Amino acid sequence: MDGVLKGFFVVGAVMLVGYILGRSIALGPHGTKVLSTLTFLVGLPSLMFSMIATRHISDVLSETGLISVSTAAAMMVLFAIIGAAARWGVRKTTIGALATGIVNSTNLGVPLSQYVLGSATYVTPIMLFQLAIVTPIALTILDLSNPNGEKPSVRRILATPFRNPVTVAAILGIVVSAVGIQVPELVLDPLKLIAQVTVPLMLIIFGMSLHGLSPRGSSGDAAPTTLAVILKSAIQPVAAWLLARYVFQLDGFSTFVVTACAILPTGQNVVLYAVRYRVGQSLAQTTAVVTSVLAIPLLLGAAWLMN
């Protein structure tokens, strides 16, 4: 339990720095936009490539990884179906689905996995799933559904993923991992160095974006935000626990692993995408905040019940 509290304290402290910067306008009126652009164009591509290229995609095929991936995918599909029925729009529904399915596997999942579970590798499957599959698809949808963009043609649809640096980095990482190419350390080390800066930058951007955010959020985002929180913090952990215990019949520790991974809150990169594409920002921010607050008692409760 000390690991859970320590992980949240570290993340919260960095977010507080971002909030202070946003409140004091120390970085100027466009500080959030500049940092988010830097992270989107340089930081995230470096993080994605360096993480995916140095891991094997087959890690997702483990039993714990399969449960984490399948429950996250199910929550996103369910949100997308409800969003389409409620006519929330493609772009807002995409951000909501990301807020529902993308967990904070990097800047919170890694330290919590290390402190609580004894190894940071437990979050690798969900991390690869998010970086290599979900993110490229979601960003392509956001690019193609841009109301200010040109009418999409077949050529533009096929070329869209290759115009997005985050997607390109993920695709290159998948190719390198699948083929088994050993990236020279001289190339990989600078990317890893930039990647180390990316995680705290995302937390700082998230903290800065919280300044001026109404506790109630946007009235038009109340329904999708409520749905995202329920799916993320309630239904997904329960679904993961049921699959682990009754379908895959995993041992107690493995059951706790997948349940803890499902409890992890919405990732800060969802807020970054919302800021970058100027859609669903209140939805992403509020969901990330609420699921982060709920994750503390949920993780402590899961650790106590499954101890």
N, C-alpha and C positions, 0 to 999 in steps of 0.2 A: 504493500500500500504506500510505503514511503516513495517508491519509484513513480507511482501515479501522481502523487502530489508534487514531486520534484519536477517531473516532466511538464506539468501544467504551470508550475511557477516560472520555469525558464521561458516558456512560450508567452505567458502573460506579461513578464517583465519586458520582453522585446516589443510586444504589442503596445505596452504603455509608453515606451520611448517614441513609437510612431504616433500615438495619440497626442503626446506633448508637442511633437514637431508640427502636427497638423493644427493643433489649437493655437500655438504661438506663431504660426505661419513663418517659421524660421527658414523654410526652403522656398518661400515665395508663394504666390497664388497658384502657380502651376506645378508645385512640387510633386504632388501625387501623380499627375499625368506624366511628368518627366521620368520619375522612378519606374512607373508601370511600363512605359515605353522601353526603357533600358532593360528591365527585367524580361519583357516579352520578346525583344529582339535579340538579346545577348544571353541573359542569365538562364532563362528556361531552356532554350536550345542546348546550351552547354550542359545543363543538369540532365536533360533527357538523354542526350547522346552518351554521356559518360556513364550513366547508370544502366541504360539498356544494353549498350555495347559490351559491357563487362559482366553481364549476367546472361544466363541461358533461358530462352523463352519457355523451355520445358518445365521450369520451376512452377509455372502456373498450373501444371497438370497434377500436382500433388493433391491429396485429399483436402487438406486444410485450405490450400490455394483455390481449389475448385469450389469449395463452399463460399469462400469470401467473394470470388468473382461472380458466381451465379446469383448470390443474394443481392449484390450491388447492381448487377445487370437487371434483375427482376424489379428492383425498386425504381430504376430509371425508366424501364419500359412502362411500368404501372403509372408513373407520374406523366409520361408522355401521352399515354392513352387518355388519362383524365384531363390533361391540359388541352388535348385536341378536342375532346367532347365539350369542355368549358370555353373553348375558343380564346385561349389566353395568348395566342400568337406563336408562331414558330420560334422566334428568337427568345421570348420570355420563357417558353416551355423548355427550350434547350438549356437555358441557364438554370432553371428549376430542376431539371433532370440531373444536371451536373451537381447541383447542391445536394441532391438526394443520394446520388451514387458515389461521388468522389469523396473519399475520406482523407483526412489529414495524415496521409501515410508517411510523408517525408519529414516535415519539421516537428511533428508530434508523435506520429507512429513509430519512427525510428528510435527516438529516445525512450519512449514508453516500452517498446518491445525489448530494448536493451536492458532497461532498469527492472521491468516487471517480469518479463518472460525469460530473460537470460541471454537472448540473442536478437540481433536486429534483422535476422534473415526471415523472421516470421511474416513481416509485412512486404517482403519482396514480391510475392505473387500479385497481390492487389495493386502494388506500385507499378509493376510491369503492365498489368491490365489497363490501368488508368492512363499511363504515359504512352503506351504503344498502340492502344486500340481506341479507347474512349475519347481521349483528347483530340487526336487527328480527325475523327469523325465529327465531333461536336464543333470544332473550329471551322471545318469545311462547311457545315450547315450554317454557321453564323456568317461566314464570308458570302455564301451564295444567297442568303436571305437578307443581305444588306439592302434596305430600301433605297439608298442613294447609289447603289451600284447599277451596272448595266444589266439588261435582261439576260439571264443565263442561257448560254448555248451549250451544246454537247461538248464542244472544244473547251469552253470556259470551265464547265463542271469537272472535266478530266484534269484540267490544269490547276484548279484551285488549290488542292492540297500542296502543290509544289511551289506556291507563292507565299505560303505561310512558314516562317522560320521554325516555329515549334513543331509543326507537322513534318517538315523536311528532316529535322533532327531526329524525330521519333522513327521515321521510315529508314533513315540511314542506320540508326542504332539497331533496328530489327534485322536489316540485311547483314550487318557486321556480325551480330550475334548468331544468326541462323547459319551463315557460311562458316563461322568459326575463325574469322580474321582476328589476328592479334594486333591491336592498335599500338604503335610505338609509344613508349612512355613520353617521348619528347613532344608528341602530339596530344596525348591524353592528359598530361600533368597541367598544362594551362587551362584546359577545359574543366578539370576537377577543381582548380583554384577558383575559377569564376563560379562554378556550381556551389562552392562553399559559401559564397557571398549571396547567392540567390535566395536561399532559404530565409536568412534573417531579413533580407530586403522585402520578401513577400509579407513577412510578419509586420514589418514597419509600414508598408503600404496599407495593409489591412488596418493597423492602428490609426494611421492618418485618415483613412476613409471613414472611420467611426465618428470623427469630429463633425458635428452638425447633423448626425443621423438621429432622426426621431425615434424614440423607443417603440412607437407604434408602427413605424415604417410608413410606406406609401399605402393609402387606402386600397388602391388597385392591386396591391401585392399581398393583401391579408390572406386571401384564400390559398394561393399557391405557396406562400410561406408556411402557413399552418400545415398544409399537406406535406410539404418537404420535411418539416420537423418531425411529424408523426411517422412518416415512412423511414426517415433516417435514424431517429433515436428510439423508436418503439418497435416497429414491425420488422426492420432488418435484423436487429439483435436477436429477437425471438425466432425469426426464421432461421438464422444461422445456428442457434442453439438446438432447434428441433432437428435440422438436417444432420448436425454433428452427432447428436445423441441417439436419434431413432432411425435415421436412414443409413448413415455411414458407421454408426456405432463406434465412435472414437472414444478413446480413454478420457478421463476427467481433465487432464492437462490440455490435451488437444482441443477438447470442447471449449475450454476457457480461452484458448488462443483465438479460435474463430469468432467466439462471442465478443472478445475484447476488440478484435479488428473491426467488427461490425459496429461497435459502440463508438469508435473513433469519430470525432465531429467532422463537419464539412471542411474540406481543404481550403486554405487561403488562396490557392491558385484560381478557384472559382470566382472569388472576388476580383482577382486580377483580370480575368476574362470579362467580367461584367463591366469593370471600369474601362477596359480597352475597347470593348464593342458598344459601350454606352447603352446597355439594356439590362434590366433586371438587377440594378445595383442594390436597391433596397432589399430585394428578395435574397440575393446572395449574402449580403452583409448580415441581415437579421438571422437568417438560417445558420450562418457560421457562428454567430454569437450565442444563440440559444442552444444549439447542439453542443457547443464547447462547454457551456455552463452545465448542461444536463449530463455531459460525459463524465464529469467528476464523480457525482454520486452513483451513476450507473456502473462505472468501472470499479469503484470501491465495493458496491453491492455485489457485483459479479465475482470479485476476488474473494469476498467473504463467503458467499453461497457455495462457490466451487472449490474452496480451499481444501 
